[in-house]
Amino acid sequence: MRACRSKSSRAAIPRAILLVWLIAIPLAAPLSAGQDEPGLSKRLELAEQVYREQGPEAALPAFQALADTSDAGADEISRAIAVGFVGEIHWRQGHYPQARRELQRAVAMKRTLGDRLQEGKSLNVLGLLYWDLGDFGQARAYFRDAAEIAAEVGDKRLQGAILNNLSLVNDEQGDYRTSLDQYRQVLELYKDIDFPRGESDTLGNIGGVYLLLGRFAEALSYYEKALEISKEQQMIPSMSQDHGDIALCLRGLGQTEHALKQFDEAIGRAVRSPVIELRGAMAHIGSGIHDPGTQIRRMLASALVVDVDSIRIAVNGFYRCSQTRKNAFGALAGCALSLIHI
């Protein structure tokens, strides 16, 4: 699973669903003399492409410029969507006051414009923000508001995302039975609408519940299913995380050597991930070693002698990093660094 606070004892990172997966858009050719600047909708498309290919931080300036535009007659819905992206990126970066302000602004703009689907998506991210802060009551309130809109407009992807994210709150509060029931509902919903990315994340979340409960063989079966879909869809960051989660299961089953091989796979996939925002920051982790992957591998090898309960406790501090940065390479490094200092 892909995000938590330090109070959680989960060994895997929860996989929140935001519905911001984007279809690649061809880069526009440079403007020639006499050409007009592209409109807001085209600029939004280009910003979304940067988000997809280079990561949220790289896209923030473009989204911010769109959000701040004051052109008369501007495409207001494109501007509202950009404001929502600015809020979401601030949330990923852990800038919670700015994120709350921009997301609430986006909700108000989208509500005024009558775009209910977009309003529901921003409410969903607000729910995730409060979940990340540990305010589960407020998170549930936003998820329920978003769920009403999803039902109203009949958008099954949004319905599944919200049900998944409500399950993350249940996980935090120890209601695993309800979580598993809801995750399975989401899984069937995504199968019905042929949404493999959602299936993969939901399978990973089911595996995370079983991993937390110490039912390693069951967790492993779900992570392997998630990995199969991730490979089919060439979802490289997800493949990286799936391999890392499988490694935790194998360690729980006492298969340390196989676990190390899976960690190697996770690191290898993460290095090739299109989400590159943490790579530059990885240089210092190697403590002078130019290949940080080698140092991480050494740290993981030391870490795997630690018992599984200690792993669960130690990984806590790095959940928020992995959620807000969306980079499995950084998450693995953080886990390793924490584990060897227990």
Salt bridges, closest charged atoms under 4 A:
GLU45 OE1 - LYS42 NZ 2.95
GLU76 OE1 - ARG79 NH2 3.00
GLU88 OE2 - ARG92 NE 2.49
GLU102 OE2 - ARG101 NE 3.81
GLU102 OE1 - ARG105 NH1 3.07
GLU119 OE2 - ARG111 NE 2.72
GLU119 OE1 - ARG116 NH1 3.12
ASP132 OD1 - ARG5 NH1 3.62
ASP132 OD2 - ARG320 NE 3.71
GLU152 OE1 - ARG116 NH2 2.81
ASP171 OD2 - ARG10 NH2 3.22
GLU172 OE2 - ARG5 NH2 2.48
GLU188 OE2 - LYS191 NZ 3.78
ASP201 OD1 - ARG2 NH1 3.61
GLU218 OE1 - ARG215 NE 2.63
ASP242 OD1 - ARG15 NH1 2.79
ASP245 OD2 - ARG15 NH2 2.78
ASP264 OD1 - ARG297 NE 2.60
GLU265 OE1 - HIS243 NE2 3.94
GLU265 OE1 - ARG269 NE 3.90
ASP309 OD1 - ARG312 NH1 3.32
